[in-house]
């Protein structure tokens, strides 16, 4: 089987996932999305700055506030699935500019607080031991945060493990963006249900999610996670799968998305569709949208 290029997988705006007046889902690159309904906007892991490799290695990372202002001029809420830099770097800047409320782990709260985000905008949704998923509502969005895990793709280990406990010395270097607690986020809006998987691993034991209309499924790291496609399908029973976090996030967002090495799209899609024949599976170009 020939390896498909990401462009071969792109959903068309005509893909029949919904109607033109429905929910608009826009890919921001990496694991980032905007979910828009009527005049409301929810952001998931909005990483827009896309620092170069040299900056990631040698300098402290700074959010490009002007770029964030241009691409996401408004937001009601920001959800962080975890706090690696390629998920969380831009969240404090966007929160300050838009007044959005930030939902995430204790690490996410420490990070935003250190960058001057108002305490009134911060909500920790990290559960205490043995507690159920946290729930909240923002405008038309009802969200549940299910405890999950990060893929151990770095020689069998999670990169930059642990929590962000002290980030008074901002801006931070790449390694200071510790993973923190990880969540899968269930979103209900306008009678539709979405689920965002921010890293290619699941802790589905105890989940009570049921069928979702659209799974936003992380690709990077899936090959090192045991039975990831099968477990994803069993846990979520999605009507469609939108693949993300497959792109080289060291390239600027104005450039065409290039796949990271070793994504193995054909095998991933085959295994997803083995459990659900004719399942719509696809991706989006950078800043591309579909309606749900």
N, C-alpha and C positions, 0 to 999 in steps of 0.2 A: 504494500500500500504506500502510495506517495505521501510524503508529509505535507499537509495543507499549510499554506501561508496564512497568517492572521487575517489578511484581507479576504481570503476565500471563506472565512467563517463569519464575516460581518453580517449581522442582522440588517436587513433593509428597513427603511422607515415604513415600508409597506408590509413588513412581517405581521401576520394577523395575531398579535398578542392582545389587542384591545381596540379602542376607538380613539379618534383624534381629540376628543374632549376628556380623555381619561387622565391617568397619572402619567407624568412625564419622568422618565428615568434617564439621566445623563451620566456618562462615564467621564470622570475627571482624570483618568489615568491611575495606575497602580491599583489600590483597593478603594479609590474614592468615587463617590456618586453624589449627585443631587437627586432627591426625590421631591417632585413638585406636584401640588394639587391645588387648583384654583390659585389663591394668592399666597399660599403657604409653601415653605421650602425647608426640607430636612437635608442635612449634609452627613455623609458617612465617610470617615477617614479622608478628609479632603487634603491631599498632598499635591500642591501645585508648583512649588518652588523648584523641585527636581534638580537638586544640587549636583554638580559634576563630580566625577570620581576624585579629582584632585582636591576639591573643596571638602568632600567627605573624609578624605584621608588627612589633610593638612590643616584645615581651618575649623573655626567654630561656625556652626550652621545658623544662618539668619533667614528668616522668612522674607520672601519678596512681597511686601505688603501691597505695593501698587498692582502687581499681577493678581493677587488675591482679590483686591477691590474690583478689578476689571472683570474677573471671571465669575466671582460669586458676590455680587453687590448686596445681596440680602440673604438672610437665613434666620429661621426661627430657632433651630436647634442644630447642634453638632454632636454626633456620636463617634466615639473613638473605640474601635474594637480592641486595640492595645496601643502601646506608646512607643514603638520603634519610630525612628525619625521619618520613615517613608509613609507613616500613617498620621503622625501627630505634630510634625514641625509647624505647619501653618495654622493649626487650630487656635492657638492663643491670639494670633494676629486677626484672624477672621472673627473670632468672638468679640474682640475689642471694637472692631470696625462695624459690626452688624448688631451687636447687643444680643447675639444668639446665646441660648443656654447650652452648656456643655455637659454631656453625660459620659461618664467613663469610670475608670478605676481610681483608686487612691493615687496611683502614679500620675494619672491624667489630671487630677485635681491639683496635686503639687506642681506639676508642670505649668498649668494655666495660672495658678496663683502667683508663681514666681515671675511670670511675664505680665503681671498687672491686670489680669482679668478680674472683674468684680466678684466678690464672694457670692453675691446674689445670683450670679450666672452659673454657679458651679453645683453639680449634683453628682455625688458618688453613688454608683449603682453596683459596686462590688459587694456581693453577698457575704454575710458572715457564714461561718462553717455550718453546713446543714440547712441553710435557708433556701427558700424557693427562688425562682427567677424574680428579679426586680421588675416592676411595672411602672409606667408613667404615661402621661398624655400631654401632647403639645399640639394645640390647634386640632386639626383633623387626624393627627397621627397618634395611634396607640402603639406603644413599644414595650416589648419584653426582652430582657437581657439574660440570655442563657449562658451559664459558665461554660467555657470551652478551653482550648489549648492551642499553642503555636506548634507548627510543624518543626520537627527536629532535623532540618535539612543540612545543617552544617556539621558534617562528619558525625551524624547521630545526635547532635546537640542543638538546642534552641539558641540562636544568636543573641548576645547581650541579655542574658536572663536576669531575673530579679526585678526590684522595684525602683522607681525614682523617688527617693526619700528626701534628698537635699539637692536642690538645683538653684541655689542662690547665686551661683557664679554663671549668670547667663550673658550671652548665648552659650549653648552647650556644644560639645563635640559629639560626633556620631555615637560613640560608645556610651555616652551618658544617657542616651535615650533607651533606657532599659525597657524590657518587654512589658512588665507589669501584668496584672490580671488580664485574661483574654475573654472576649464575649462573642457569642453569635447573637445577632439582633433580629428579632421578629418584629415586623412592622405591619400594622393593619391600617388601611386608609381607603375610604370610598368603597367599602365592600371587597377590597382586594387584600391579599396577604403576600408579603415579600419576606425573604430571609437573607441576611448578609453574613457570609462566612468570610471573616477578615484574614484568616490564615488556613492553609490546607490541612487542617486537623479538626477533629470533632471530639467532644466528650458528651455523646448523645444519651448516655445512660441517665435516666431521669428527665429527659426532655419530653415535653408533651406539646409538640408543635403541630403535627398533623399535616395534611396537604397544604402546600402553598402555591400561589399562582406563579411566582417567579423566585428562583434561587439565584442569588448573586454569589457565584462560587469562585473562590480563590484557586488559581492554577499553580503558582510558584510553590514548589515543595511537595506537590501531590505524589510524586513518584517515590518519596521516602516515607509516605504515610500508609500504613497497612489498610488495604481495601477502601481507600478514600472514596472512589466513585460509588461503590456499592453501599457504603454506610451513608453517604450523602443522600442517595436516592431513598434508602429505607427510612431515614430520619425525617425527610422533608416531603417526599412524594411530589416533587414539583411539576407544575404544568409546563414550565420552560426553564432553561438554565442559561444564564448570562455569565460568561467567563470573564474574569478580571485578574489583575496582578500577574499578567504574563509578559508585560512590556518592560523594556529597558528604561527604568525610571531615572537613569543618569543622563538621559537626553532631554532637552528642553521640550516643554509642552507644545511649542509652536511647530516642532518637527513631527514627521510621520512616525507613528509607533513602530518600534522594532521589537520582535520577540526576544526574550532572554533565551540563552542556550538551554536545550534539554527539556523544553516544555511538553513535547510528545503529544500534541493535540489529537492526532488521529487515534492513538490508543485510548486517551481519556474519553473522547467522544464515543468510541466504540463500546467501552465499558459502561458508560452512562446509558447508552441506548440499548444495550443488551437487556437491562432491567426494565426499560420502557421504550419499546420500539416506536419510531416516529416522533420521539421526544424532540421538540425544538431546542437546539443547542447552538449558541453563537456568541459572538463578541461584538464590540463596537469600536469604531475609530475614536481617537482622542476627541473628546467633547461631543461625540455623537450621542443621539438620543433615540429611544423608542417610547411608544405609548403603551400603557398597560390598562 
